[in-house]
Every structure is written in C-alpha cells, then in structure tokens.
Amino acid sequence: MKRILLALSLLGALALTACGPKTASKETLEELNKAKTAYEAAKQRKAELEAEIEKLRQEKSTKEAELQRLQHERDSLRAWLDILEQGY
C-alpha cells in the first residue's frame, strides 16, 4: 500500500512539474520581438497609407469641382460662339 501511495505521489509530483509554467527560450523571445517590430511597422505604414488616401480624396474633390467649373465655362463660351456665328 505504501508503495502504491509513493508511486502515486511521485506521478502526481511529476505531472505537476511537467504542467507548470515554462520559460520562453531565447529564440522564442527573439521571434516575439521581431513580430512586435513588424506589427509596429505595419501599424505605422497603415497610418501613412490612410493619410495618403485622405489627401488623394481631397485632391479628387478639388479636381472634380474644377472640372465642373471648366465645363460650365466651356458651355457658356460655346453659347456665346453660337450667338456670334449667327450674326449677333
């Protein structure tokens, strides 16, 4: 009975030791640092691209307004040209 109890105690201690907290290896920590650095770089790049998208949207809006103004001016000049060609 004592042997069984001793064997169970040893197995229990071994199981607790095997399931306990583990320390990360140097390679794992290096990989984690590389991944963190890559993540931070990707976050920075994302912010830069979002800022560029916003800038391009503003440029597009400005150019669309300019296009409308020029089309209106073209139509107005075309109307005046038609009047002049008809002999005013």
N, C-alpha and C positions, 0 to 999 in steps of 0.2 A: 504494500500500500504506500509506504514511504517512497519507494522508487517511482511509482506512478505519479505521486504528488510532486516529486522532484522533477520528473520529466516534463510534466505539465507546466511547472513553474519556469523551467528553462525554455520551453517552447513559447510560453507567454512573454517572457523577457526578450527573447529573440524576435518575436513578432512586433513587440512594441518598439524595439530598436530599429527594425527594418522599416517600419511605417512612420518613424519620427521625421522631424524636419531635416531637410538636406541642404547643404550649402551649394551654391552655384559654382560651377567651375569657371576658371579664368576665361576659357573660350566662350562660354555662355554669356558671361558678363560683357565680353568684347562684342559679341553679336548683338546683345541688347543695346549697347551704346551705339553701335553702327545703325541699328534700326531706329533708335531715337533720333540720331542725327539726320538720317534720311527722312524721317517723319517731319522734323522741324523744317528741313529744306523744302519739302513738298508743300508744307503749310505756307511758307514764305512765297513760293512760286505761285501757289493758288491765289494768294492775295494780290500779287503783282498782275496776274492774268485777269483777275476780276476788275482791278483798277483800269487796265488797258481796255477791257470790254466796255466799261462805263465811258471812258474817253472816246472810244470809237462810236458809241451810240450817240454821244453828244455831237460829234463831228457829222454823223449821218443826219441828225436832226437839223443842224445848221445848213448842211448842203441841200437837204430837201426844201427848206424854206427859201434858200437862194434860187433853187431850180424853179419853184413856183413863181417867185418874183420875176425871174427872167422870162418864163413862159408868158406871164401876164404882159410884160413889156413887149415881147415879140408879137403877141396878138394885137396889142394896141398899135404898134408900128405897122403891122400888116393892114389894119383897118385904115390908117392914115394913108398908106400907099395906095390902097384900093380907091380911096376918095380922090387922091391926086391923079391917078391914072384915068379916072372917069371924067376928068376935066374940071374939077373943082368948081 
